[in-house]
């Protein structure tokens, strides 16, 4: 459960930081790409934020499911005894 909780916390932190940095990056790219003749819409719809967060959760859930099958076969006591 520790691994899954850590993965969930890191996913939430990544979504929050990614959304904030994504807005900054979008503004920079649009300001850089604009010319006098052509302008782009600078508004980001709420659904874009929602879909990006849901896709991140979906991918993270897929990784956790695949990790579950790998972690079932690890003997944790022996893993803690190893000196690696």
N, CA, C and O atoms as a CHARMM CRD file, in Angstrom:
* protein
*
  336
    1    1 UNK  N      0.82300  -1.21000   0.00000 PROA 1      0.00000
    2    1 UNK  CA     0.00000   0.00000   0.00000 PROA 1      0.00000
    3    1 UNK  C      0.86300   1.26900   0.00000 PROA 1      0.00000
    4    1 UNK  O      0.45900   2.30900  -0.52000 PROA 1      0.00000
    5    2 UNK  N      2.06700   1.15800   0.59800 PROA 2      0.00000
    6    2 UNK  CA     2.94800   2.32900   0.64900 PROA 2      0.00000
    7    2 UNK  C      3.30200   2.80400  -0.75900 PROA 2      0.00000
    8    2 UNK  O      3.30600   4.00400  -1.03300 PROA 2      0.00000
    9    3 UNK  N      3.59600   1.86300  -1.64100 PROA 3      0.00000
   10    3 UNK  CA     3.97600   2.21200  -3.01400 PROA 3      0.00000
   11    3 UNK  C      2.81500   2.88100  -3.73200 PROA 3      0.00000
   12    3 UNK  O      3.01000   3.85200  -4.46300 PROA 3      0.00000
   13    4 UNK  N      1.60400   2.36600  -3.52700 PROA 4      0.00000
   14    4 UNK  CA     0.43200   2.92500  -4.20200 PROA 4      0.00000
   15    4 UNK  C      0.10100   4.32500  -3.68500 PROA 4      0.00000
   16    4 UNK  O     -0.25600   5.21100  -4.46100 PROA 4      0.00000
   17    5 UNK  N      0.22200   4.51700  -2.37600 PROA 5      0.00000
   18    5 UNK  CA    -0.02600   5.84800  -1.80700 PROA 5      0.00000
   19    5 UNK  C      0.99100   6.86300  -2.32900 PROA 5      0.00000
   20    5 UNK  O      0.64400   7.99200  -2.67600 PROA 5      0.00000
   21    6 UNK  N      2.24800   6.43600  -2.37400 PROA 6      0.00000
   22    6 UNK  CA     3.28800   7.33400  -2.87000 PROA 6      0.00000
   23    6 UNK  C      3.02700   7.68800  -4.33500 PROA 6      0.00000
   24    6 UNK  O      3.17900   8.84400  -4.73000 PROA 6      0.00000
   25    7 UNK  N      2.64200   6.71200  -5.12800 PROA 7      0.00000
   26    7 UNK  CA     2.33900   6.96300  -6.53300 PROA 7      0.00000
   27    7 UNK  C      1.14700   7.90600  -6.67600 PROA 7      0.00000
   28    7 UNK  O      1.16000   8.78300  -7.54000 PROA 7      0.00000
   29    8 UNK  N      0.13300   7.74500  -5.85600 PROA 8      0.00000
   30    8 UNK  CA    -1.04100   8.61300  -5.90500 PROA 8      0.00000
   31    8 UNK  C     -0.69600  10.04900  -5.51800 PROA 8      0.00000
   32    8 UNK  O     -1.14700  10.99400  -6.16500 PROA 8      0.00000
   33    9 UNK  N      0.10100  10.21400  -4.46600 PROA 9      0.00000
   34    9 UNK  CA     0.50500  11.55900  -4.03600 PROA 9      0.00000
   35    9 UNK  C      1.34500  12.23600  -5.11200 PROA 9      0.00000
   36    9 UNK  O      1.15400  13.41800  -5.39800 PROA 9      0.00000
   37   10 UNK  N      2.27400  11.49100  -5.71000 PROA 10     0.00000
   38   10 UNK  CA     3.10500  12.06800  -6.76300 PROA 10     0.00000
   39   10 UNK  C      2.27300  12.41000  -8.00100 PROA 10     0.00000
   40   10 UNK  O      2.55900  13.38800  -8.69100 PROA 10     0.00000
   41   11 UNK  N      1.25000  11.61000  -8.28100 PROA 11     0.00000
   42   11 UNK  CA     0.36100  11.90700  -9.40000 PROA 11     0.00000
   43   11 UNK  C     -0.40200  13.19900  -9.15300 PROA 11     0.00000
   44   11 UNK  O     -0.49800  14.04200 -10.04500 PROA 11     0.00000
   45   12 UNK  N     -0.94600  13.36300  -7.95300 PROA 12     0.00000
   46   12 UNK  CA    -1.67400  14.59100  -7.61900 PROA 12     0.00000
   47   12 UNK  C     -0.76500  15.81400  -7.67600 PROA 12     0.00000
   48   12 UNK  O     -1.15300  16.85700  -8.20100 PROA 12     0.00000
   49   13 UNK  N      0.44300  15.68400  -7.13800 PROA 13     0.00000
   50   13 UNK  CA     1.38500  16.79900  -7.18500 PROA 13     0.00000
   51   13 UNK  C      1.76400  17.12700  -8.62300 PROA 13     0.00000
   52   13 UNK  O      1.89400  18.29900  -8.97500 PROA 13     0.00000
   53   14 UNK  N      1.94500  16.10500  -9.45700 PROA 14     0.00000
   54   14 UNK  CA     2.28200  16.32400 -10.85700 PROA 14     0.00000
   55   14 UNK  C      1.17000  17.01000 -11.61400 PROA 14     0.00000
   56   14 UNK  O      1.42600  17.86600 -12.46100 PROA 14     0.00000
   57   15 UNK  N     -0.07000  16.64100 -11.31500 PROA 15     0.00000
   58   15 UNK  CA    -1.21200  17.28200 -11.98000 PROA 15     0.00000
   59   15 UNK  C     -1.28500  18.75800 -11.60200 PROA 15     0.00000
   60   15 UNK  O     -1.46300  19.61200 -12.47100 PROA 15     0.00000
   61   16 UNK  N     -1.15200  19.06000 -10.33000 PROA 16     0.00000
   62   16 UNK  CA    -1.25200  20.44800  -9.87000 PROA 16     0.00000
   63   16 UNK  C     -0.12600  21.30400 -10.45300 PROA 16     0.00000
   64   16 UNK  O     -0.37400  22.38900 -10.97800 PROA 16     0.00000
   65   17 UNK  N      1.10200  20.81500 -10.35900 PROA 17     0.00000
   66   17 UNK  CA     2.24100  21.57600 -10.88400 PROA 17     0.00000
   67   17 UNK  C      2.16600  21.65500 -12.41200 PROA 17     0.00000
   68   17 UNK  O      2.45500  22.69700 -13.00100 PROA 17     0.00000
   69   18 UNK  N      1.77600  20.54700 -13.04700 PROA 18     0.00000
   70   18 UNK  CA     1.68700  20.51700 -14.50400 PROA 18     0.00000
   71   18 UNK  C      0.64700  21.46400 -15.05800 PROA 18     0.00000
   72   18 UNK  O      0.86900  22.09200 -16.09400 PROA 18     0.00000
   73   19 UNK  N     -0.49200  21.57800 -14.38200 PROA 19     0.00000
   74   19 UNK  CA    -1.51300  22.51400 -14.84900 PROA 19     0.00000
   75   19 UNK  C     -1.03300  23.95200 -14.73200 PROA 19     0.00000
   76   19 UNK  O     -1.26900  24.76500 -15.62600 PROA 19     0.00000
   77   20 UNK  N     -0.36700  24.26000 -13.64500 PROA 20     0.00000
   78   20 UNK  CA     0.15800  25.61800 -13.46900 PROA 20     0.00000
   79   20 UNK  C      1.23500  25.95600 -14.48500 PROA 20     0.00000
   80   20 UNK  O      1.20400  27.02300 -15.09800 PROA 20     0.00000
   81   21 UNK  N      2.18700  25.05000 -14.66300 PROA 21     0.00000
   82   21 UNK  CA     3.24800  25.29400 -15.63400 PROA 21     0.00000
   83   21 UNK  C      2.73300  25.23500 -17.06500 PROA 21     0.00000
   84   21 UNK  O      3.26700  25.90500 -17.94800 PROA 21     0.00000
   85   22 UNK  N      1.69300  24.43100 -17.29600 PROA 22     0.00000
   86   22 UNK  CA     1.10700  24.34100 -18.62900 PROA 22     0.00000
   87   22 UNK  C      0.47600  25.65100 -19.06700 PROA 22     0.00000
   88   22 UNK  O      0.57100  26.02700 -20.23600 PROA 22     0.00000
   89   23 UNK  N     -0.16100  26.34100 -18.14900 PROA 23     0.00000
   90   23 UNK  CA    -0.75600  27.65000 -18.46800 PROA 23     0.00000
   91   23 UNK  C      0.34200  28.64000 -18.83800 PROA 23     0.00000
   92   23 UNK  O      0.21300  29.38400 -19.80900 PROA 23     0.00000
   93   24 UNK  N      1.41200  28.64500 -18.06700 PROA 24     0.00000
   94   24 UNK  CA     2.53200  29.55100 -18.34400 PROA 24     0.00000
   95   24 UNK  C      3.15700  29.21700 -19.69700 PROA 24     0.00000
   96   24 UNK  O      3.46300  30.11600 -20.48100 PROA 24     0.00000
   97   25 UNK  N      3.34600  27.93300 -19.96900 PROA 25     0.00000
   98   25 UNK  CA     3.94600  27.50900 -21.23000 PROA 25     0.00000
   99   25 UNK  C      3.05500  27.84800 -22.42400 PROA 25     0.00000
  100   25 UNK  O      3.54400  28.26500 -23.47400 PROA 25     0.00000
  101   26 UNK  N      1.75000  27.66700 -22.25600 PROA 26     0.00000
  102   26 UNK  CA     0.80500  27.98300 -23.33000 PROA 26     0.00000
  103   26 UNK  C      0.85900  29.47000 -23.66400 PROA 26     0.00000
  104   26 UNK  O      0.84900  29.84400 -24.83600 PROA 26     0.00000
  105   27 UNK  N      0.91500  30.30400 -22.65400 PROA 27     0.00000
  106   27 UNK  CA     0.99800  31.75400 -22.89300 PROA 27     0.00000
  107   27 UNK  C      2.28000  32.11300 -23.62300 PROA 27     0.00000
  108   27 UNK  O      2.26500  32.92300 -24.55000 PROA 27     0.00000
  109   28 UNK  N      3.39600  31.51000 -23.20700 PROA 28     0.00000
  110   28 UNK  CA     4.67800  31.79500 -23.84100 PROA 28     0.00000
  111   28 UNK  C      4.68300  31.36200 -25.30300 PROA 28     0.00000
  112   28 UNK  O      5.13200  32.11000 -26.17100 PROA 28     0.00000
  113   29 UNK  N      4.18800  30.16700 -25.57600 PROA 29     0.00000
  114   29 UNK  CA     4.18700  29.65000 -26.95000 PROA 29     0.00000
  115   29 UNK  C      3.29300  30.51200 -27.83800 PROA 29     0.00000
  116   29 UNK  O      3.67300  30.84200 -28.96200 PROA 29     0.00000
  117   30 UNK  N      2.12100  30.87400 -27.35200 PROA 30     0.00000
  118   30 UNK  CA     1.21600  31.68300 -28.16900 PROA 30     0.00000
  119   30 UNK  C      1.77000  33.08500 -28.40600 PROA 30     0.00000
  120   30 UNK  O      1.61600  33.62600 -29.50100 PROA 30     0.00000
  121   31 UNK  N      2.40400  33.67500 -27.41200 PROA 31     0.00000
  122   31 UNK  CA     3.00300  34.99800 -27.61100 PROA 31     0.00000
  123   31 UNK  C      4.16600  34.93100 -28.58900 PROA 31     0.00000
  124   31 UNK  O      4.38600  35.86400 -29.36000 PROA 31     0.00000
  125   32 UNK  N      4.90600  33.83700 -28.56000 PROA 32     0.00000
  126   32 UNK  CA     6.03200  33.67500 -29.45600 PROA 32     0.00000
  127   32 UNK  C      5.56900  33.42700 -30.88800 PROA 32     0.00000
  128   32 UNK  O      6.18700  33.92400 -31.82900 PROA 32     0.00000
  129   33 UNK  N      4.48300  32.66300 -31.06500 PROA 33     0.00000
  130   33 UNK  CA     4.02100  32.27900 -32.39700 PROA 33     0.00000
  131   33 UNK  C      3.16300  33.33700 -33.06900 PROA 33     0.00000
  132   33 UNK  O      2.98300  33.28900 -34.28600 PROA 33     0.00000
  133   34 UNK  N      2.63100  34.28400 -32.32200 PROA 34     0.00000
  134   34 UNK  CA     1.74800  35.29500 -32.91000 PROA 34     0.00000
  135   34 UNK  C      2.52500  36.25600 -33.79800 PROA 34     0.00000
  136   34 UNK  O      3.65600  36.64700 -33.50600 PROA 34     0.00000
  137   35 UNK  N      1.87700  36.61400 -34.88000 PROA 35     0.00000
  138   35 UNK  CA     2.40500  37.65600 -35.75500 PROA 35     0.00000
  139   35 UNK  C      1.31400  38.71500 -35.90400 PROA 35     0.00000
  140   35 UNK  O      0.20100  38.53800 -35.40800 PROA 35     0.00000
  141   36 UNK  N      1.63300  39.81500 -36.58600 PROA 36     0.00000
  142   36 UNK  CA     0.66400  40.91600 -36.70800 PROA 36     0.00000
  143   36 UNK  C     -0.60700  40.50300 -37.43800 PROA 36     0.00000
  144   36 UNK  O     -1.68500  41.01400 -37.13300 PROA 36     0.00000
  145   37 UNK  N     -0.50000  39.59500 -38.38700 PROA 37     0.00000
  146   37 UNK  CA    -1.63900  39.20900 -39.20600 PROA 37     0.00000
  147   37 UNK  C     -2.48900  38.13200 -38.54000 PROA 37     0.00000
  148   37 UNK  O     -3.68600  38.03000 -38.81000 PROA 37     0.00000
  149   38 UNK  N     -1.88200  37.33500 -37.68000 PROA 38     0.00000
  150   38 UNK  CA    -2.59200  36.17900 -37.12100 PROA 38     0.00000
  151   38 UNK  C     -2.49400  36.17800 -35.59600 PROA 38     0.00000
  152   38 UNK  O     -1.40800  36.31800 -35.03300 PROA 38     0.00000
  153   39 UNK  N     -3.62800  36.02000 -34.94400 PROA 39     0.00000
  154   39 UNK  CA    -3.69800  35.94000 -33.47700 PROA 39     0.00000
  155   39 UNK  C     -4.37500  34.64000 -33.08300 PROA 39     0.00000
  156   39 UNK  O     -5.20900  34.11600 -33.82200 PROA 39     0.00000
  157   40 UNK  N     -4.01600  34.12200 -31.91900 PROA 40     0.00000
  158   40 UNK  CA    -4.60200  32.89200 -31.40000 PROA 40     0.00000
  159   40 UNK  C     -5.43800  33.19700 -30.16100 PROA 40     0.00000
  160   40 UNK  O     -5.19700  34.18100 -29.46200 PROA 40     0.00000
  161   41 UNK  N     -6.41200  32.34800 -29.90200 PROA 41     0.00000
  162   41 UNK  CA    -7.21200  32.48600 -28.68500 PROA 41     0.00000
  163   41 UNK  C     -6.36400  32.08000 -27.48600 PROA 41     0.00000
  164   41 UNK  O     -5.72100  31.03100 -27.50300 PROA 41     0.00000
  165   42 UNK  N     -6.36100  32.89800 -26.46100 PROA 42     0.00000
  166   42 UNK  CA    -5.54500  32.62000 -25.27200 PROA 42     0.00000
  167   42 UNK  C     -6.34400  31.96000 -24.15900 PROA 42     0.00000
  168   42 UNK  O     -5.80800  31.70100 -23.08200 PROA 42     0.00000
  169   43 UNK  N     -7.60100  31.69000 -24.40200 PROA 43     0.00000
  170   43 UNK  CA    -8.46100  31.11100 -23.37900 PROA 43     0.00000
  171   43 UNK  C     -8.34400  29.59100 -23.41100 PROA 43     0.00000
  172   43 UNK  O     -8.39900  28.97900 -24.47800 PROA 43     0.00000
  173   44 UNK  N     -8.18200  28.98500 -22.23500 PROA 44     0.00000
  174   44 UNK  CA    -8.15500  27.52400 -22.09800 PROA 44     0.00000
  175   44 UNK  C     -9.46400  27.11600 -21.43600 PROA 44     0.00000
  176   44 UNK  O     -9.80700  27.62500 -20.36900 PROA 44     0.00000
  177   45 UNK  N    -10.18900  26.20900 -22.05900 PROA 45     0.00000
  178   45 UNK  CA   -11.45400  25.74600 -21.50400 PROA 45     0.00000
  179   45 UNK  C    -11.22700  24.86300 -20.27900 PROA 45     0.00000
  180   45 UNK  O    -10.20400  24.18900 -20.16000 PROA 45     0.00000
  181   46 UNK  N    -12.19100  24.88200 -19.38300 PROA 46     0.00000
  182   46 UNK  CA   -12.11800  24.04600 -18.17700 PROA 46     0.00000
  183   46 UNK  C    -12.05700  22.56300 -18.53400 PROA 46     0.00000
  184   46 UNK  O    -11.40700  21.78300 -17.83800 PROA 46     0.00000
  185   47 UNK  N    -12.72700  22.17400 -19.60800 PROA 47     0.00000
  186   47 UNK  CA   -12.72400  20.75900 -20.00800 PROA 47     0.00000
  187   47 UNK  C    -11.32200  20.28700 -20.39000 PROA 47     0.00000
  188   47 UNK  O    -11.00300  19.11000 -20.22400 PROA 47     0.00000
  189   48 UNK  N    -10.48900  21.18000 -20.89400 PROA 48     0.00000
  190   48 UNK  CA    -9.10800  20.81600 -21.21700 PROA 48     0.00000
  191   48 UNK  C     -8.34500  20.45100 -19.94600 PROA 48     0.00000
  192   48 UNK  O     -7.58600  19.48200 -19.92900 PROA 48     0.00000
  193   49 UNK  N     -8.54700  21.22700 -18.88500 PROA 49     0.00000
  194   49 UNK  CA    -7.91500  20.90700 -17.61200 PROA 49     0.00000
  195   49 UNK  C     -8.45000  19.58400 -17.06000 PROA 49     0.00000
  196   49 UNK  O     -7.69600  18.75700 -16.54700 PROA 49     0.00000
  197   50 UNK  N     -9.76100  19.40600 -17.17700 PROA 50     0.00000
  198   50 UNK  CA   -10.39500  18.19200 -16.67400 PROA 50     0.00000
  199   50 UNK  C     -9.88900  16.95300 -17.40400 PROA 50     0.00000
  200   50 UNK  O     -9.53200  15.95900 -16.77200 PROA 50     0.00000
  201   51 UNK  N     -9.85900  17.01200 -18.73100 PROA 51     0.00000
  202   51 UNK  CA    -9.41100  15.85500 -19.51200 PROA 51     0.00000
  203   51 UNK  C     -7.94000  15.54100 -19.26700 PROA 51     0.00000
  204   51 UNK  O     -7.56600  14.37000 -19.20000 PROA 51     0.00000
  205   52 UNK  N     -7.10800  16.55600 -19.13400 PROA 52     0.00000
  206   52 UNK  CA    -5.69100  16.29700 -18.89200 PROA 52     0.00000
  207   52 UNK  C     -5.47400  15.65400 -17.52300 PROA 52     0.00000
  208   52 UNK  O     -4.64100  14.75900 -17.38600 PROA 52     0.00000
  209   53 UNK  N     -6.21900  16.10500 -16.51000 PROA 53     0.00000
  210   53 UNK  CA    -6.11500  15.48100 -15.19100 PROA 53     0.00000
  211   53 UNK  C     -6.62900  14.05100 -15.19800 PROA 53     0.00000
  212   53 UNK  O     -6.02700  13.16800 -14.58800 PROA 53     0.00000
  213   54 UNK  N     -7.75300  13.81800 -15.89600 PROA 54     0.00000
  214   54 UNK  CA    -8.30000  12.46300 -15.96600 PROA 54     0.00000
  215   54 UNK  C     -7.38600  11.52000 -16.72800 PROA 54     0.00000
  216   54 UNK  O     -7.22700  10.36500 -16.33300 PROA 54     0.00000
  217   55 UNK  N     -6.78300  11.98700 -17.81200 PROA 55     0.00000
  218   55 UNK  CA    -5.84500  11.14100 -18.55500 PROA 55     0.00000
  219   55 UNK  C     -4.61000  10.81100 -17.71900 PROA 55     0.00000
  220   55 UNK  O     -4.07900   9.70400 -17.80300 PROA 55     0.00000
  221   56 UNK  N     -4.15900  11.75800 -16.92400 PROA 56     0.00000
  222   56 UNK  CA    -3.01900  11.50000 -16.04500 PROA 56     0.00000
  223   56 UNK  C     -3.38200  10.45600 -14.99500 PROA 56     0.00000
  224   56 UNK  O     -2.59200   9.55300 -14.72000 PROA 56     0.00000
  225   57 UNK  N     -4.57900  10.57400 -14.40400 PROA 57     0.00000
  226   57 UNK  CA    -5.03500   9.57500 -13.44500 PROA 57     0.00000
  227   57 UNK  C     -5.19900   8.20400 -14.09700 PROA 57     0.00000
  228   57 UNK  O     -4.86300   7.18400 -13.49400 PROA 57     0.00000
  229   58 UNK  N     -5.71200   8.17700 -15.32300 PROA 58     0.00000
  230   58 UNK  CA    -5.88800   6.92300 -16.03500 PROA 58     0.00000
  231   58 UNK  C     -4.54700   6.23600 -16.28100 PROA 58     0.00000
  232   58 UNK  O     -4.41000   5.03500 -16.04600 PROA 58     0.00000
  233   59 UNK  N     -3.57100   6.98900 -16.74900 PROA 59     0.00000
  234   59 UNK  CA    -2.24800   6.43400 -16.98400 PROA 59     0.00000
  235   59 UNK  C     -1.60700   5.96400 -15.67800 PROA 59     0.00000
  236   59 UNK  O     -0.99400   4.89700 -15.63700 PROA 59     0.00000
  237   60 UNK  N     -1.74400   6.74700 -14.62600 PROA 60     0.00000
  238   60 UNK  CA    -1.18700   6.36900 -13.33200 PROA 60     0.00000
  239   60 UNK  C     -1.86800   5.10600 -12.79800 PROA 60     0.00000
  240   60 UNK  O     -1.20600   4.24000 -12.22600 PROA 60     0.00000
  241   61 UNK  N     -3.18600   5.00000 -12.98400 PROA 61     0.00000
  242   61 UNK  CA    -3.89900   3.79400 -12.56600 PROA 61     0.00000
  243   61 UNK  C     -3.44100   2.57300 -13.33500 PROA 61     0.00000
  244   61 UNK  O     -3.31100   1.49200 -12.76100 PROA 61     0.00000
  245   62 UNK  N     -3.19300   2.72900 -14.62700 PROA 62     0.00000
  246   62 UNK  CA    -2.68300   1.62400 -15.43500 PROA 62     0.00000
  247   62 UNK  C     -1.31100   1.17500 -14.94100 PROA 62     0.00000
  248   62 UNK  O     -1.03500  -0.02200 -14.86100 PROA 62     0.00000
  249   63 UNK  N     -0.46300   2.12900 -14.61500 PROA 63     0.00000
  250   63 UNK  CA     0.85800   1.79900 -14.07700 PROA 63     0.00000
  251   63 UNK  C      0.72300   1.07200 -12.74600 PROA 63     0.00000
  252   63 UNK  O      1.44300   0.10600 -12.49400 PROA 63     0.00000
  253   64 UNK  N     -0.19500   1.52600 -11.88800 PROA 64     0.00000
  254   64 UNK  CA    -0.37900   0.86800 -10.59000 PROA 64     0.00000
  255   64 UNK  C     -0.90900  -0.55900 -10.75300 PROA 64     0.00000
  256   64 UNK  O     -0.52300  -1.45100  -9.99700 PROA 64     0.00000
  257   65 UNK  N     -1.78700  -0.78200 -11.73000 PROA 65     0.00000
  258   65 UNK  CA    -2.29200  -2.13800 -11.97400 PROA 65     0.00000
  259   65 UNK  C     -1.16500  -3.04200 -12.44900 PROA 65     0.00000
  260   65 UNK  O     -1.04300  -4.17200 -11.97800 PROA 65     0.00000
  261   66 UNK  N     -0.34400  -2.56300 -13.37000 PROA 66     0.00000
  262   66 UNK  CA     0.77700  -3.36500 -13.85100 PROA 66     0.00000
  263   66 UNK  C      1.80200  -3.60700 -12.74500 PROA 66     0.00000
  264   66 UNK  O      2.38500  -4.68800 -12.66600 PROA 66     0.00000
  265   67 UNK  N      2.02300  -2.60900 -11.89300 PROA 67     0.00000
  266   67 UNK  CA     2.95400  -2.77500 -10.77100 PROA 67     0.00000
  267   67 UNK  C      2.43300  -3.79700  -9.77500 PROA 67     0.00000
  268   67 UNK  O      3.22200  -4.51700  -9.16400 PROA 67     0.00000
  269   68 UNK  N      1.12400  -3.87400  -9.60100 PROA 68     0.00000
  270   68 UNK  CA     0.52900  -4.80100  -8.65400 PROA 68     0.00000
  271   68 UNK  C      0.94000  -6.24100  -8.96900 PROA 68     0.00000
  272   68 UNK  O      1.28200  -7.00900  -8.06900 PROA 68     0.00000
  273   69 UNK  N      0.90200  -6.59500 -10.24700 PROA 69     0.00000
  274   69 UNK  CA     1.25800  -7.96400 -10.62800 PROA 69     0.00000
  275   69 UNK  C      2.74500  -8.23700 -10.43600 PROA 69     0.00000
  276   69 UNK  O      3.12900  -9.36200 -10.11700 PROA 69     0.00000
  277   70 UNK  N      3.58600  -7.22400 -10.62500 PROA 70     0.00000
  278   70 UNK  CA     5.02500  -7.39100 -10.40700 PROA 70     0.00000
  279   70 UNK  C      5.35600  -7.45400  -8.91600 PROA 70     0.00000
  280   70 UNK  O      6.20900  -8.23900  -8.50100 PROA 70     0.00000
  281   71 UNK  N      4.68200  -6.62800  -8.11100 PROA 71     0.00000
  282   71 UNK  CA     4.99900  -6.56900  -6.68000 PROA 71     0.00000
  283   71 UNK  C      4.48900  -7.78600  -5.90900 PROA 71     0.00000
  284   71 UNK  O      4.97500  -8.07500  -4.81600 PROA 71     0.00000
  285   72 UNK  N      3.51300  -8.49800  -6.47300 PROA 72     0.00000
  286   72 UNK  CA     2.99200  -9.68200  -5.78300 PROA 72     0.00000
  287   72 UNK  C      4.06900 -10.75200  -5.61000 PROA 72     0.00000
  288   72 UNK  O      4.01800 -11.53500  -4.66200 PROA 72     0.00000
  289   73 UNK  N      5.03800 -10.78900  -6.51900 PROA 73     0.00000
  290   73 UNK  CA     6.03700 -11.85400  -6.50300 PROA 73     0.00000
  291   73 UNK  C      7.32900 -11.46000  -5.79400 PROA 73     0.00000
  292   73 UNK  O      8.28800 -12.23200  -5.79900 PROA 73     0.00000
  293   74 UNK  N      7.37400 -10.28300  -5.18800 PROA 74     0.00000
  294   74 UNK  CA     8.56300  -9.84900  -4.46100 PROA 74     0.00000
  295   74 UNK  C      8.39200 -10.19200  -2.99500 PROA 74     0.00000
  296   74 UNK  O      7.39400  -9.82600  -2.37300 PROA 74     0.00000
  297   75 UNK  N      9.37100 -10.89800  -2.44500 PROA 75     0.00000
  298   75 UNK  CA     9.37600 -11.19800  -1.01600 PROA 75     0.00000
  299   75 UNK  C      9.97200  -9.99000  -0.29000 PROA 75     0.00000
  300   75 UNK  O     11.18000  -9.76100  -0.35000 PROA 75     0.00000
  301   76 UNK  N      9.13600  -9.23100   0.38400 PROA 76     0.00000
  302   76 UNK  CA     9.57200  -7.97100   0.97700 PROA 76     0.00000
  303   76 UNK  C     10.59300  -8.17800   2.09300 PROA 76     0.00000
  304   76 UNK  O     11.48500  -7.34900   2.27300 PROA 76     0.00000
  305   77 UNK  N     10.47600  -9.25700   2.83500 PROA 77     0.00000
  306   77 UNK  CA    11.45500  -9.52200   3.91000 PROA 77     0.00000
  307   77 UNK  C     12.83700  -9.73900   3.31100 PROA 77     0.00000
  308   77 UNK  O     13.82100  -9.18700   3.80200 PROA 77     0.00000
  309   78 UNK  N     12.91500 -10.52700   2.27100 PROA 78     0.00000
  310   78 UNK  CA    14.20200 -10.76300   1.61200 PROA 78     0.00000
  311   78 UNK  C     14.71700  -9.50000   0.93000 PROA 78     0.00000
  312   78 UNK  O     15.92600  -9.27000   0.88700 PROA 78     0.00000
  313   79 UNK  N     13.83100  -8.69700   0.40800 PROA 79     0.00000
  314   79 UNK  CA    14.23400  -7.45600  -0.24600 PROA 79     0.00000
  315   79 UNK  C     14.84000  -6.48600   0.77500 PROA 79     0.00000
  316   79 UNK  O     15.77500  -5.75500   0.44900 PROA 79     0.00000
  317   80 UNK  N     14.31700  -6.47200   2.00300 PROA 80     0.00000
  318   80 UNK  CA    14.87800  -5.59600   3.03100 PROA 80     0.00000
  319   80 UNK  C     16.21100  -6.11000   3.54200 PROA 80     0.00000
  320   80 UNK  O     17.02900  -5.32200   4.01600 PROA 80     0.00000
  321   81 UNK  N     16.44700  -7.39300   3.46000 PROA 81     0.00000
  322   81 UNK  CA    17.70900  -7.97600   3.91800 PROA 81     0.00000
  323   81 UNK  C     18.85100  -7.74000   2.92100 PROA 81     0.00000
  324   81 UNK  O     20.02000  -7.75900   3.30600 PROA 81     0.00000
  325   82 UNK  N     18.52400  -7.52400   1.67300 PROA 82     0.00000
  326   82 UNK  CA    19.55200  -7.32100   0.64100 PROA 82     0.00000
  327   82 UNK  C     20.34400  -6.05800   0.91400 PROA 82     0.00000
  328   82 UNK  O     19.80100  -5.06700   1.40300 PROA 82     0.00000
  329   83 UNK  N     21.63500  -6.09700   0.59600 PROA 83     0.00000
  330   83 UNK  CA    22.50800  -4.95600   0.87600 PROA 83     0.00000
  331   83 UNK  C     22.78000  -4.15000  -0.38500 PROA 83     0.00000
  332   83 UNK  O     23.90100  -3.67800  -0.57400 PROA 83     0.00000
  333   84 UNK  N     21.83200  -3.98600  -1.21700 PROA 84     0.00000
  334   84 UNK  CA    22.00400  -3.22300  -2.44500 PROA 84     0.00000
  335   84 UNK  C     21.70000  -1.77500  -2.21300 PROA 84     0.00000
  336   84 UNK  O     21.79100  -0.96900  -3.13900 PROA 84     0.00000
